[in-house]
């Protein structure tokens, strides 16, 4: 997944299916989450994604999986700290909180605030989410409609340490 170039099309105006990600050889975070979910499905896992919701920033979508009762995640991001997680987290909240310190906007503000329940993409099989030649906007539209669980109610803005901020930008596609 890291070898795939980051899809930098203006404003993320694509929503490619996994088939198109393979063909076009590019993906942004959402497209990569679908691609990872499809790969997990082919390997016997349910095709699950989780939406991480932010303030003053873009949401981030990860593909999640469970091994021996522990959660892990596969993701692509323009920020180094928002990618893969080993399956060592006992709960989804624990997994989500592992992203908190690394989830920030370009002003250095920590922005993660909530997460969705796991979404099993099998619910979209009739729409051919894995192989569609059309954009699969119905999935992110669904993610915006479902309930998200808050992780904190911040009344103040929290900012990154400058060294961690710079480290997170390593490999960032401009």
C-alpha positions as CSV (number, residue, x, y, z in Angstrom):
1,X,0.0,0.0,0.0
2,X,2.8,2.4,0.8
3,X,4.2,1.8,-2.7
4,X,1.0,3.2,-4.3
5,X,1.3,6.9,-5.1
6,X,-1.0,9.1,-3.1
7,X,-4.0,10.2,-5.2
8,X,-3.6,14.0,-5.2
9,X,-6.5,14.8,-7.6
10,X,-8.0,18.2,-6.7
11,X,-10.1,18.0,-3.6
12,X,-10.2,14.2,-3.6
13,X,-12.7,14.2,-6.4
14,X,-12.4,10.5,-7.0
15,X,-13.9,7.6,-5.1
16,X,-12.4,4.6,-6.9
17,X,-13.3,1.0,-6.3
18,X,-10.5,-1.5,-5.4
19,X,-10.5,-2.6,-9.1
20,X,-9.8,0.9,-10.2
21,X,-7.2,1.4,-7.6
22,X,-5.3,-1.6,-9.0
23,X,-5.7,-0.3,-12.6
24,X,-5.0,3.4,-11.9
25,X,-2.1,2.6,-9.4
26,X,-3.1,5.4,-7.1
27,X,-5.2,5.9,-4.0
28,X,-6.1,8.5,-1.3
29,X,-7.0,7.4,2.2
30,X,-10.6,6.4,1.4
31,X,-9.7,4.5,-1.7
32,X,-6.9,2.7,0.1
33,X,-9.2,1.7,2.9
34,X,-11.6,0.1,0.4
35,X,-8.7,-1.6,-1.3
36,X,-7.4,-2.9,2.0
37,X,-10.9,-4.1,3.0
38,X,-11.2,-6.0,-0.3
39,X,-7.7,-7.6,0.2
40,X,-8.7,-8.6,3.7
41,X,-11.9,-10.1,2.4
42,X,-10.0,-12.2,-0.2
43,X,-7.9,-13.5,2.8
44,X,-10.9,-14.6,4.8
45,X,-11.6,-11.5,7.0
46,X,-14.8,-9.4,6.8
47,X,-14.4,-6.2,4.8
48,X,-14.6,-3.7,7.6
49,X,-13.9,0.1,7.5
50,X,-13.9,2.7,10.3
51,X,-14.4,6.4,9.9
52,X,-12.3,8.7,12.0
53,X,-14.0,12.1,12.3
54,X,-12.2,15.4,12.9
55,X,-12.7,19.1,13.3
56,X,-11.0,21.7,11.0
57,X,-9.5,18.8,9.0
58,X,-10.4,15.9,6.7
59,X,-11.9,12.7,8.1
60,X,-9.7,9.6,7.8
61,X,-10.9,6.1,6.9
62,X,-9.1,2.9,7.8
63,X,-9.7,-0.8,7.1
64,X,-9.9,-2.7,10.3
65,X,-9.4,-6.4,11.2
66,X,-9.2,-8.6,14.2
67,X,-6.8,-11.4,15.1
68,X,-7.0,-13.4,18.4
69,X,-9.5,-10.8,19.7
70,X,-7.2,-7.8,19.0
71,X,-7.9,-5.0,16.5
72,X,-5.5,-3.7,13.9
73,X,-5.8,-1.3,11.0
74,X,-4.5,-0.8,7.4
75,X,-4.5,2.7,6.1
76,X,-2.9,5.1,3.7
77,X,-2.3,8.7,4.6
78,X,-0.3,11.7,3.6
79,X,0.8,11.8,7.2
80,X,3.2,9.0,8.4
81,X,1.5,8.4,11.7
82,X,-2.0,7.7,10.3
83,X,-1.1,4.4,8.6
84,X,-0.9,0.8,9.7
85,X,-1.6,-0.5,13.2
86,X,-0.6,-4.0,14.4
87,X,-3.5,-6.0,15.8
88,X,-2.7,-5.4,19.5
89,X,-5.6,-3.2,20.6
90,X,-8.2,-4.8,22.8
91,X,-11.0,-2.5,21.8
92,X,-11.9,-0.2,18.9
93,X,-11.6,2.8,21.2
94,X,-8.1,1.8,22.1
95,X,-7.2,1.4,18.4
96,X,-8.8,4.8,17.6
97,X,-6.9,6.5,20.4
98,X,-3.6,5.2,19.0
99,X,-4.2,7.7,16.1
100,X,-4.9,10.7,18.3
101,X,-1.4,12.0,18.8
102,X,-0.7,11.8,15.0
103,X,-4.0,13.2,13.7
104,X,-3.4,16.9,13.0
105,X,-3.9,19.5,10.4
106,X,-1.3,21.6,8.7
107,X,-1.5,24.2,11.4
108,X,-0.3,21.5,13.8
109,X,-3.7,21.3,15.6
110,X,-4.7,17.8,16.9
111,X,-8.1,17.3,15.3
112,X,-9.4,13.7,15.9
113,X,-12.8,13.9,17.8
114,X,-14.9,10.8,17.0
115,X,-15.2,7.5,15.3
116,X,-17.9,5.4,13.6
117,X,-18.9,1.9,14.4
118,X,-17.3,-0.7,12.0
119,X,-19.0,-0.8,8.7
120,X,-19.1,-4.2,6.9
121,X,-18.8,-3.3,3.2
122,X,-20.6,-6.6,2.4
123,X,-23.7,-4.4,2.8
124,X,-22.7,-2.7,-0.5
125,X,-22.1,-6.0,-2.5
126,X,-25.2,-5.4,-4.7
127,X,-23.6,-2.1,-5.8
128,X,-20.4,-3.9,-6.7
129,X,-18.2,-1.8,-4.5
130,X,-15.1,-4.0,-5.2
131,X,-15.3,-3.9,-9.0
132,X,-17.3,-0.9,-10.0
133,X,-16.0,1.2,-12.9
134,X,-18.0,4.1,-11.5
135,X,-17.1,6.1,-8.4
136,X,-18.5,4.5,-5.2
137,X,-19.7,7.7,-3.5
138,X,-22.5,5.8,-1.8
139,X,-20.0,4.5,0.8
140,X,-18.7,7.8,2.1
141,X,-22.2,9.2,1.9
142,X,-23.3,6.4,4.2
143,X,-20.4,7.1,6.6
144,X,-21.6,10.7,7.0
145,X,-25.0,9.5,8.0
146,X,-24.1,7.0,10.7
147,X,-23.6,7.8,14.4
148,X,-20.0,8.5,15.5
149,X,-18.8,8.1,19.1
150,X,-17.0,11.1,20.5
151,X,-13.6,10.5,22.0
152,X,-13.4,13.9,23.8
153,X,-15.1,17.2,24.1
154,X,-12.3,19.6,23.7
155,X,-12.9,23.3,24.6
156,X,-9.4,24.3,23.8
157,X,-7.2,23.7,20.8
158,X,-4.3,21.2,21.2
159,X,-1.2,21.5,19.2
160,X,1.6,19.2,18.1
161,X,5.1,19.2,19.3
162,X,7.1,20.6,16.4
163,X,9.4,17.6,16.1
164,X,6.5,15.1,15.9
165,X,4.8,17.5,13.4
166,X,7.8,17.4,11.1
167,X,8.3,13.7,11.5
168,X,4.7,13.1,10.5
169,X,5.2,15.0,7.2
170,X,8.0,12.6,6.0
171,X,7.1,11.2,2.6
172,X,4.1,13.6,2.3
173,X,2.9,14.1,-1.3
174,X,2.6,17.8,-2.1
